[in-house]
């Protein structure tokens, strides 16, 4: 689900093909970003301006995500 302008938006689970593609992109980004201050994150809540999104994948930089429940800044890539 996503919360956009106070409205709950429901989406079906992604198809297997979609998940494979997303996984491949995640793997490539992990490889490219290894040793840098950026990392790809999959399906974590992104809260911006009181809207809650759950992107398939995003890249965040210079953050310690270990203690976060959700992310509340614009990521580098979504």
C-alpha positions in Angstrom: 0.0 0.0 0.0 0.9 3.6 -0.3 -0.6 6.7 1.4 -0.9 9.6 -1.0 -2.7 12.8 -0.1 -4.5 10.9 2.7 -5.8 8.2 0.4 -4.7 4.6 0.8 -3.6 3.2 -2.6 -3.5 -0.6 -2.8 -1.4 -2.4 -5.4 -1.2 -6.1 -6.1 2.1 -7.9 -5.4 4.5 -7.7 -8.3 4.8 -10.6 -10.8 7.7 -12.9 -10.8 9.3 -11.3 -13.9 9.1 -7.9 -12.2 10.8 -9.3 -9.1 13.6 -10.8 -11.2 14.3 -7.6 -12.9 14.2 -5.6 -9.6 16.6 -8.2 -8.1 19.0 -7.9 -11.0 19.0 -4.1 -10.8 19.6 -4.3 -7.0 22.5 -6.8 -7.5 24.1 -4.5 -10.1 23.8 -1.4 -8.0 25.3 -3.3 -4.9 28.2 -4.2 -7.1 28.7 -0.7 -8.5 28.3 1.0 -5.1 30.5 -1.4 -3.1 32.9 0.6 -1.0 31.1 3.9 -1.4 28.8 5.8 0.9 25.7 4.9 -1.1 23.6 1.7 -1.0 20.5 0.3 -2.7 17.5 -0.5 -0.5 14.5 -2.6 -1.5 10.9 -2.0 -0.4 11.4 0.3 2.6 8.8 2.9 3.5 9.7 6.3 2.0 7.8 9.1 3.7 7.8 12.5 2.0 5.4 15.4 2.8 3.1 13.1 4.8 2.9 10.7 1.9 4.0 7.1 2.3 5.5 5.3 -0.7 7.1 1.8 -0.9 9.4 1.9 -3.9 10.8 -1.3 -5.3 14.3 0.1 -5.0 16.0 3.3 -4.1 19.6 4.4 -3.6 20.5 6.5 -0.5 23.8 8.0 0.3 25.7 9.1 3.5 23.1 7.5 5.9 23.1 4.9 8.6 20.0 3.0 7.9 20.4 0.3 10.6 18.1 2.0 13.1 15.6 3.5 10.7 12.0 2.3 10.4 11.4 4.4 7.3 13.3 6.9 5.2 12.1 10.5 5.1 14.4 12.3 2.7 14.5 12.4 -1.1 16.7 9.5 -2.1 19.4 9.8 -4.8 17.4 7.4 -7.1 14.0 5.8 -6.8 
